Amino acid sequence: MPGCPLLRGASSEVTGMSERETPLTWRKSSFSQNVDCAEWSRTETHVYLRNSGDPAERVLEFTHAEWWAFIEGAKSGEADLNTE
């Protein structure tokens, strides 16, 4: 997914959700400065999101269309914390 600044960062190979047979490659934003952050992983059909501070916690699953809708909304300011 070229051109998306949220998809920069180091990746590490870890075991994904228990119902998945193949491991997911989790990535964390280079903006996190090595503190807890959201991590994501993508497959051919979905994007997964989890809390890096507690990787055993619930993993959210999105289709590519849902993920891109969120990213585009965030880029346009819809996810800014200082707006209502």
PyMOL commands that place a pseudoatom at each C-alpha (Angstrom):
pseudoatom trace, name=CA, resn=MET, resi=1, chain=A, elem=C, hetatm=0, pos=[0.000, 0.000, 0.000]
pseudoatom trace, name=CA, resn=PRO, resi=2, chain=A, elem=C, hetatm=0, pos=[2.388, 2.647, -1.175]
pseudoatom trace, name=CA, resn=GLY, resi=3, chain=A, elem=C, hetatm=0, pos=[1.998, 6.261, -0.227]
pseudoatom trace, name=CA, resn=CYS, resi=4, chain=A, elem=C, hetatm=0, pos=[0.407, 5.712, 3.163]
pseudoatom trace, name=CA, resn=PRO, resi=5, chain=A, elem=C, hetatm=0, pos=[2.524, 7.190, 5.992]
pseudoatom trace, name=CA, resn=LEU, resi=6, chain=A, elem=C, hetatm=0, pos=[0.871, 4.940, 8.570]
pseudoatom trace, name=CA, resn=LEU, resi=7, chain=A, elem=C, hetatm=0, pos=[2.382, 1.909, 6.889]
pseudoatom trace, name=CA, resn=ARG, resi=8, chain=A, elem=C, hetatm=0, pos=[5.991, 2.849, 7.630]
pseudoatom trace, name=CA, resn=GLY, resi=9, chain=A, elem=C, hetatm=0, pos=[7.834, 1.037, 10.379]
pseudoatom trace, name=CA, resn=ALA, resi=10, chain=A, elem=C, hetatm=0, pos=[9.739, -2.038, 11.360]
pseudoatom trace, name=CA, resn=SER, resi=11, chain=A, elem=C, hetatm=0, pos=[8.082, -5.394, 11.050]
pseudoatom trace, name=CA, resn=SER, resi=12, chain=A, elem=C, hetatm=0, pos=[8.466, -8.552, 13.077]
pseudoatom trace, name=CA, resn=GLU, resi=13, chain=A, elem=C, hetatm=0, pos=[7.211, -12.054, 12.450]
pseudoatom trace, name=CA, resn=VAL, resi=14, chain=A, elem=C, hetatm=0, pos=[4.857, -13.223, 15.182]
pseudoatom trace, name=CA, resn=THR, resi=15, chain=A, elem=C, hetatm=0, pos=[2.075, -15.731, 15.465]
pseudoatom trace, name=CA, resn=GLY, resi=16, chain=A, elem=C, hetatm=0, pos=[-1.233, -14.155, 14.522]
pseudoatom trace, name=CA, resn=MET, resi=17, chain=A, elem=C, hetatm=0, pos=[-4.712, -14.828, 15.800]
pseudoatom trace, name=CA, resn=SER, resi=18, chain=A, elem=C, hetatm=0, pos=[-5.241, -18.341, 17.115]
pseudoatom trace, name=CA, resn=GLU, resi=19, chain=A, elem=C, hetatm=0, pos=[-7.664, -19.331, 14.349]
pseudoatom trace, name=CA, resn=ARG, resi=20, chain=A, elem=C, hetatm=0, pos=[-5.131, -18.425, 11.632]
pseudoatom trace, name=CA, resn=GLU, resi=21, chain=A, elem=C, hetatm=0, pos=[-2.719, -21.119, 10.527]
pseudoatom trace, name=CA, resn=THR, resi=22, chain=A, elem=C, hetatm=0, pos=[-0.083, -18.793, 9.089]
pseudoatom trace, name=CA, resn=PRO, resi=23, chain=A, elem=C, hetatm=0, pos=[1.750, -16.171, 11.156]
pseudoatom trace, name=CA, resn=LEU, resi=24, chain=A, elem=C, hetatm=0, pos=[1.039, -12.487, 10.602]
pseudoatom trace, name=CA, resn=THR, resi=25, chain=A, elem=C, hetatm=0, pos=[3.784, -9.919, 10.116]
pseudoatom trace, name=CA, resn=TRP, resi=26, chain=A, elem=C, hetatm=0, pos=[3.019, -7.079, 12.531]
pseudoatom trace, name=CA, resn=ARG, resi=27, chain=A, elem=C, hetatm=0, pos=[4.173, -3.517, 11.834]
pseudoatom trace, name=CA, resn=LYS, resi=28, chain=A, elem=C, hetatm=0, pos=[4.311, -0.506, 14.121]
pseudoatom trace, name=CA, resn=SER, resi=29, chain=A, elem=C, hetatm=0, pos=[4.552, 3.122, 13.045]
pseudoatom trace, name=CA, resn=SER, resi=30, chain=A, elem=C, hetatm=0, pos=[7.988, 4.714, 13.079]
pseudoatom trace, name=CA, resn=PHE, resi=31, chain=A, elem=C, hetatm=0, pos=[6.243, 7.617, 14.854]
pseudoatom trace, name=CA, resn=SER, resi=32, chain=A, elem=C, hetatm=0, pos=[5.620, 5.466, 17.958]
pseudoatom trace, name=CA, resn=GLN, resi=33, chain=A, elem=C, hetatm=0, pos=[9.163, 6.100, 19.288]
pseudoatom trace, name=CA, resn=ASN, resi=34, chain=A, elem=C, hetatm=0, pos=[9.334, 2.580, 20.774]
pseudoatom trace, name=CA, resn=VAL, resi=35, chain=A, elem=C, hetatm=0, pos=[6.357, 3.030, 23.095]
pseudoatom trace, name=CA, resn=ASP, resi=36, chain=A, elem=C, hetatm=0, pos=[3.038, 1.223, 23.002]
pseudoatom trace, name=CA, resn=CYS, resi=37, chain=A, elem=C, hetatm=0, pos=[1.212, 1.886, 19.783]
pseudoatom trace, name=CA, resn=ALA, resi=38, chain=A, elem=C, hetatm=0, pos=[-1.239, 0.320, 17.404]
pseudoatom trace, name=CA, resn=GLU, resi=39, chain=A, elem=C, hetatm=0, pos=[0.250, -2.393, 15.205]
pseudoatom trace, name=CA, resn=TRP, resi=40, chain=A, elem=C, hetatm=0, pos=[-1.196, -3.688, 11.963]
pseudoatom trace, name=CA, resn=SER, resi=41, chain=A, elem=C, hetatm=0, pos=[-0.752, -6.653, 9.708]
pseudoatom trace, name=CA, resn=ARG, resi=42, chain=A, elem=C, hetatm=0, pos=[-2.242, -7.249, 6.304]
pseudoatom trace, name=CA, resn=THR, resi=43, chain=A, elem=C, hetatm=0, pos=[-3.102, -10.255, 4.216]
pseudoatom trace, name=CA, resn=GLU, resi=44, chain=A, elem=C, hetatm=0, pos=[-4.455, -10.467, 0.687]
pseudoatom trace, name=CA, resn=THR, resi=45, chain=A, elem=C, hetatm=0, pos=[-7.987, -9.812, 1.955]
pseudoatom trace, name=CA, resn=HIS, resi=46, chain=A, elem=C, hetatm=0, pos=[-7.819, -8.125, 5.378]
pseudoatom trace, name=CA, resn=VAL, resi=47, chain=A, elem=C, hetatm=0, pos=[-5.961, -5.705, 7.636]
pseudoatom trace, name=CA, resn=TYR, resi=48, chain=A, elem=C, hetatm=0, pos=[-5.615, -6.594, 11.324]
pseudoatom trace, name=CA, resn=LEU, resi=49, chain=A, elem=C, hetatm=0, pos=[-5.080, -4.048, 14.103]
pseudoatom trace, name=CA, resn=ARG, resi=50, chain=A, elem=C, hetatm=0, pos=[-3.921, -4.632, 17.691]
pseudoatom trace, name=CA, resn=ASN, resi=51, chain=A, elem=C, hetatm=0, pos=[-2.422, -2.844, 20.707]
pseudoatom trace, name=CA, resn=SER, resi=52, chain=A, elem=C, hetatm=0, pos=[1.359, -3.385, 20.730]
pseudoatom trace, name=CA, resn=GLY, resi=53, chain=A, elem=C, hetatm=0, pos=[1.390, -3.021, 24.525]
pseudoatom trace, name=CA, resn=ASP, resi=54, chain=A, elem=C, hetatm=0, pos=[-0.849, -6.074, 24.892]
pseudoatom trace, name=CA, resn=PRO, resi=55, chain=A, elem=C, hetatm=0, pos=[-0.587, -8.211, 21.741]
pseudoatom trace, name=CA, resn=ALA, resi=56, chain=A, elem=C, hetatm=0, pos=[-2.676, -11.003, 23.297]
pseudoatom trace, name=CA, resn=GLU, resi=57, chain=A, elem=C, hetatm=0, pos=[-5.607, -8.587, 23.571]
pseudoatom trace, name=CA, resn=ARG, resi=58, chain=A, elem=C, hetatm=0, pos=[-8.400, -8.516, 20.981]
pseudoatom trace, name=CA, resn=VAL, resi=59, chain=A, elem=C, hetatm=0, pos=[-7.372, -8.119, 17.337]
pseudoatom trace, name=CA, resn=LEU, resi=60, chain=A, elem=C, hetatm=0, pos=[-9.615, -6.046, 15.078]
pseudoatom trace, name=CA, resn=GLU, resi=61, chain=A, elem=C, hetatm=0, pos=[-10.184, -7.178, 11.486]
pseudoatom trace, name=CA, resn=PHE, resi=62, chain=A, elem=C, hetatm=0, pos=[-10.991, -4.914, 8.519]
pseudoatom trace, name=CA, resn=THR, resi=63, chain=A, elem=C, hetatm=0, pos=[-11.420, -5.448, 4.811]
pseudoatom trace, name=CA, resn=HIS, resi=64, chain=A, elem=C, hetatm=0, pos=[-9.060, -3.463, 2.600]
pseudoatom trace, name=CA, resn=ALA, resi=65, chain=A, elem=C, hetatm=0, pos=[-11.946, -1.141, 1.647]
pseudoatom trace, name=CA, resn=GLU, resi=66, chain=A, elem=C, hetatm=0, pos=[-12.743, -0.448, 5.321]
pseudoatom trace, name=CA, resn=TRP, resi=67, chain=A, elem=C, hetatm=0, pos=[-9.071, 0.192, 6.114]
pseudoatom trace, name=CA, resn=TRP, resi=68, chain=A, elem=C, hetatm=0, pos=[-8.630, 2.583, 3.196]
pseudoatom trace, name=CA, resn=ALA, resi=69, chain=A, elem=C, hetatm=0, pos=[-11.796, 4.470, 4.155]
pseudoatom trace, name=CA, resn=PHE, resi=70, chain=A, elem=C, hetatm=0, pos=[-10.339, 4.966, 7.638]
pseudoatom trace, name=CA, resn=ILE, resi=71, chain=A, elem=C, hetatm=0, pos=[-6.913, 6.013, 6.310]
pseudoatom trace, name=CA, resn=GLU, resi=72, chain=A, elem=C, hetatm=0, pos=[-8.402, 8.512, 3.872]
pseudoatom trace, name=CA, resn=GLY, resi=73, chain=A, elem=C, hetatm=0, pos=[-10.623, 9.932, 6.622]
pseudoatom trace, name=CA, resn=ALA, resi=74, chain=A, elem=C, hetatm=0, pos=[-7.613, 10.262, 8.937]
pseudoatom trace, name=CA, resn=LYS, resi=75, chain=A, elem=C, hetatm=0, pos=[-5.613, 12.003, 6.202]
pseudoatom trace, name=CA, resn=SER, resi=76, chain=A, elem=C, hetatm=0, pos=[-8.442, 14.498, 5.700]
pseudoatom trace, name=CA, resn=GLY, resi=77, chain=A, elem=C, hetatm=0, pos=[-8.582, 15.297, 9.428]
pseudoatom trace, name=CA, resn=GLU, resi=78, chain=A, elem=C, hetatm=0, pos=[-11.663, 13.277, 10.394]
pseudoatom trace, name=CA, resn=ALA, resi=79, chain=A, elem=C, hetatm=0, pos=[-9.709, 11.455, 13.144]
pseudoatom trace, name=CA, resn=ASP, resi=80, chain=A, elem=C, hetatm=0, pos=[-8.101, 14.568, 14.657]
pseudoatom trace, name=CA, resn=LEU, resi=81, chain=A, elem=C, hetatm=0, pos=[-8.482, 14.596, 18.428]
pseudoatom trace, name=CA, resn=ASN, resi=82, chain=A, elem=C, hetatm=0, pos=[-8.971, 18.361, 18.558]
pseudoatom trace, name=CA, resn=THR, resi=83, chain=A, elem=C, hetatm=0, pos=[-12.160, 18.355, 16.501]
pseudoatom trace, name=CA, resn=GLU, resi=84, chain=A, elem=C, hetatm=0, pos=[-15.686, 17.464, 17.494]
for i in range(1, 84): cmd.bond("trace and resi %d" % i, "trace and resi %d" % (i + 1))
show_as sticks, trace
zoom trace
